[in-house]
Amino acid sequence: MTVVRALARPLLSVIFIVQGANAIRNPEPLVPKAQPVTDRLVPLVKRAAPAQVGDRIPDTTVNLVRLNGAVHVVGGLALASGKGRRLAASVLAASLVPTTIAGHPFWLEKDKTVRNTQRIQFMKNLSLLGGLLLAAVDTEGKPGVAWRASHGAKAAKRETKRGVKAAKRETTRSAKAAKREAKQQAHEVRQAAKLAKAQLDLG
């Protein structure tokens, strides 16, 4: 891991750890803003998710806020430590979308000052989302699955072409060798026939 990555991941994760811990300890101030989003989102998730998962989703907004806080703390710690960093970044990115919509709906604000403040917070969250997406696809310079798959297919194609060319060359060589052998045998037969005729003429 490079020095940049060693610094960047904890810096990116610190807000999730701190804010997540606050949400777990004191969720009530976040409930009014989260309620409209959870009221729409939870029924959709419960319908789409398998029964075992849907039954475990909390029904109250307070518990949902705590759950989201726990996801942020665990994901932030994983991202900061580098253990499961790509999965952690993906989960944090997914959880940041409803959090941003619930926490900073600047389009609903009437007061200009409040709207500008909320817009800035919304854009900050978009910047965090961009950083998380980069962290989610960061392979630390190693080839990713997509790269390996595409290059593996190309390598297999090259090997197949080489095999076909080698087989053609071998077939051509074998055909030429067989032709030379046939000519040699025909020559030997003719020589034997001439020799036999000469002996008959002498006899």
C-alpha positions as CSV (number, residue, x, y, z in Angstrom):
1,M,0.0,0.0,0.0
2,T,1.4,3.4,-0.9
3,V,1.7,6.3,1.5
4,V,-1.0,8.2,-0.3
5,R,-3.5,5.3,0.1
6,A,-2.4,4.9,3.8
7,L,-3.4,8.6,4.4
8,A,-6.3,8.9,2.1
9,R,-8.4,6.0,3.4
10,P,-8.5,7.1,7.0
11,L,-9.2,10.7,5.9
12,L,-12.1,9.5,3.8
13,S,-13.5,7.3,6.5
14,V,-13.2,9.6,9.5
15,I,-16.5,11.4,8.9
16,F,-18.4,8.1,8.6
17,I,-16.9,6.8,11.9
18,V,-17.6,10.0,13.9
19,Q,-21.1,10.7,12.4
20,G,-22.0,7.0,12.6
21,A,-21.1,6.9,16.3
22,N,-23.1,10.0,17.0
23,A,-26.1,8.5,15.2
24,I,-25.9,5.3,17.3
25,R,-25.6,7.3,20.6
26,N,-28.1,10.0,19.8
27,P,-30.4,9.2,16.8
28,E,-33.4,11.4,17.8
29,P,-32.2,14.7,16.2
30,L,-31.8,12.8,12.8
31,V,-35.3,11.2,12.9
32,P,-37.4,14.1,11.5
33,K,-35.2,14.4,8.4
34,A,-34.9,10.6,8.0
35,Q,-38.6,9.9,8.4
36,P,-39.8,10.9,4.9
37,V,-37.1,8.9,3.2
38,T,-37.5,5.8,5.4
39,D,-41.2,5.8,5.0
40,R,-40.8,5.5,1.2
41,L,-37.6,3.4,1.1
42,V,-38.3,0.7,3.7
43,P,-41.5,-0.8,2.2
44,L,-39.7,-1.0,-1.2
45,V,-36.7,-2.7,0.3
46,K,-38.9,-5.2,2.2
47,R,-40.8,-6.1,-0.9
48,A,-37.6,-6.5,-3.0
49,A,-35.5,-8.3,-0.4
50,P,-35.8,-12.0,0.5
51,A,-38.1,-12.7,3.4
52,Q,-35.2,-13.5,5.8
53,V,-33.6,-10.1,5.1
54,G,-36.9,-8.1,5.0
55,D,-38.0,-9.4,8.3
56,R,-34.8,-8.1,10.0
57,I,-35.1,-4.5,8.8
58,P,-36.1,-2.3,11.7
59,D,-39.6,-0.8,11.6
60,T,-38.9,2.4,13.5
61,T,-37.0,5.3,12.1
62,V,-34.9,5.6,15.3
63,N,-33.6,2.1,14.9
64,L,-33.1,2.6,11.1
65,V,-31.0,5.7,12.0
66,R,-29.0,3.6,14.5
67,L,-28.5,0.8,11.9
68,N,-27.3,3.3,9.3
69,G,-24.9,4.7,11.9
70,A,-23.6,1.2,12.6
71,V,-23.0,0.6,8.9
72,H,-21.1,3.9,8.7
73,V,-18.9,3.0,11.7
74,V,-18.1,-0.6,10.6
75,G,-17.6,0.5,6.9
76,G,-15.5,3.4,8.0
77,L,-13.2,1.3,10.2
78,A,-12.9,-1.3,7.4
79,L,-12.0,1.3,4.9
80,A,-9.5,3.0,7.2
81,S,-7.8,-0.3,8.1
82,G,-7.8,-1.6,4.5
83,K,-9.5,-4.8,5.6
84,G,-12.3,-5.4,3.1
85,R,-11.7,-1.8,1.8
86,R,-13.4,-2.2,-1.6
87,L,-16.6,-3.8,-0.2
88,A,-16.6,-1.2,2.7
89,A,-16.3,1.6,0.2
90,S,-19.2,0.2,-1.9
91,V,-21.5,-0.2,1.1
92,L,-20.7,3.3,2.4
93,A,-21.4,4.7,-1.1
94,A,-24.8,2.9,-1.2
95,S,-25.7,4.1,2.3
96,L,-24.6,7.7,1.5
97,V,-27.3,8.1,-1.2
98,P,-30.4,7.9,1.1
99,T,-28.4,9.7,3.9
100,T,-27.7,12.7,1.6
101,I,-31.3,12.9,0.3
102,A,-32.7,12.7,3.8
103,G,-30.2,15.1,5.4
104,H,-29.7,17.8,2.8
105,P,-32.8,18.3,0.6
106,F,-31.9,21.8,-0.3
107,W,-34.6,21.9,-3.0
108,L,-37.3,21.9,-0.2
109,E,-35.8,24.9,1.7
110,K,-37.6,28.3,1.3
111,D,-35.0,30.4,3.1
112,K,-32.2,31.3,0.7
113,T,-29.4,31.1,3.4
114,V,-30.6,27.7,4.6
115,R,-30.9,26.5,1.0
116,N,-27.4,27.5,0.1
117,T,-26.0,25.8,3.2
118,Q,-27.9,22.6,2.5
119,R,-26.7,22.8,-1.2
120,I,-23.1,23.0,0.0
121,Q,-23.6,20.0,2.3
122,F,-25.3,18.1,-0.5
123,M,-22.4,18.8,-2.8
124,K,-19.9,17.8,-0.1
125,N,-21.7,14.5,0.1
126,L,-21.5,14.1,-3.6
127,S,-17.7,14.6,-3.4
128,L,-17.5,11.9,-0.7
129,L,-19.5,9.6,-2.9
130,G,-17.0,10.2,-5.7
131,G,-14.1,9.4,-3.4
132,L,-15.9,6.2,-2.2
133,L,-16.5,5.1,-5.7
134,L,-12.8,5.5,-6.5
135,A,-11.9,3.6,-3.4
136,A,-14.4,0.8,-4.4
137,V,-12.6,0.2,-7.7
138,D,-9.0,0.8,-6.5
139,T,-7.0,-2.4,-7.0
140,E,-3.8,-0.9,-5.7
141,G,-2.2,-1.2,-9.2
142,K,-3.1,-4.9,-9.5
143,P,-5.1,-6.0,-12.5
144,G,-8.8,-6.1,-11.7
145,V,-11.2,-9.0,-12.5
146,A,-12.5,-7.3,-15.7
147,W,-9.0,-6.6,-17.0
148,R,-7.9,-10.2,-16.2
149,A,-10.9,-11.6,-17.9
150,S,-10.5,-9.5,-21.1
151,H,-6.8,-10.1,-21.3
152,G,-7.2,-13.7,-20.5
153,A,-9.6,-14.1,-23.4
154,K,-7.2,-12.2,-25.7
155,A,-4.3,-14.4,-24.6
156,A,-6.4,-17.6,-25.2
157,K,-7.3,-16.3,-28.6
158,R,-3.6,-15.6,-29.4
159,E,-2.7,-19.1,-28.2
160,T,-5.4,-20.6,-30.3
161,K,-4.1,-18.7,-33.4
162,R,-0.6,-19.9,-32.6
163,G,-1.8,-23.4,-32.3
164,V,-3.6,-23.3,-35.6
165,K,-0.6,-21.8,-37.4
166,A,1.7,-24.4,-35.8
167,A,-0.7,-27.2,-36.8
168,K,-0.8,-25.9,-40.4
169,R,3.0,-25.7,-40.5
170,E,3.3,-29.2,-39.2
171,T,0.8,-30.4,-41.7
172,T,2.6,-28.7,-44.6
173,R,6.0,-30.2,-43.4
174,S,4.4,-33.6,-43.1
175,A,2.9,-33.4,-46.6
176,K,6.2,-32.3,-48.1
177,A,8.1,-35.0,-46.3
178,A,5.5,-37.6,-47.5
179,K,5.8,-36.3,-51.1
180,R,9.6,-36.5,-50.9
181,E,9.4,-40.0,-49.5
182,A,7.0,-41.0,-52.3
183,K,9.3,-39.6,-54.9
184,Q,12.3,-41.4,-53.4
185,Q,10.4,-44.7,-53.4
186,A,9.2,-44.2,-57.0
187,H,12.8,-43.4,-58.0
188,E,14.1,-46.5,-56.2
189,V,11.4,-48.6,-57.9
190,R,12.4,-47.2,-61.3
191,Q,16.0,-47.9,-60.6
192,A,15.2,-51.5,-59.5
193,A,13.1,-52.0,-62.7
194,K,16.0,-50.7,-64.9
195,L,18.4,-53.0,-63.1
196,A,16.2,-56.0,-63.5
197,K,15.7,-55.2,-67.3
198,A,19.5,-54.8,-67.7
199,Q,20.0,-58.2,-66.1
200,L,17.4,-59.8,-68.3
201,D,19.0,-58.3,-71.4
202,L,22.4,-59.7,-70.4
203,G,21.0,-63.1,-69.7
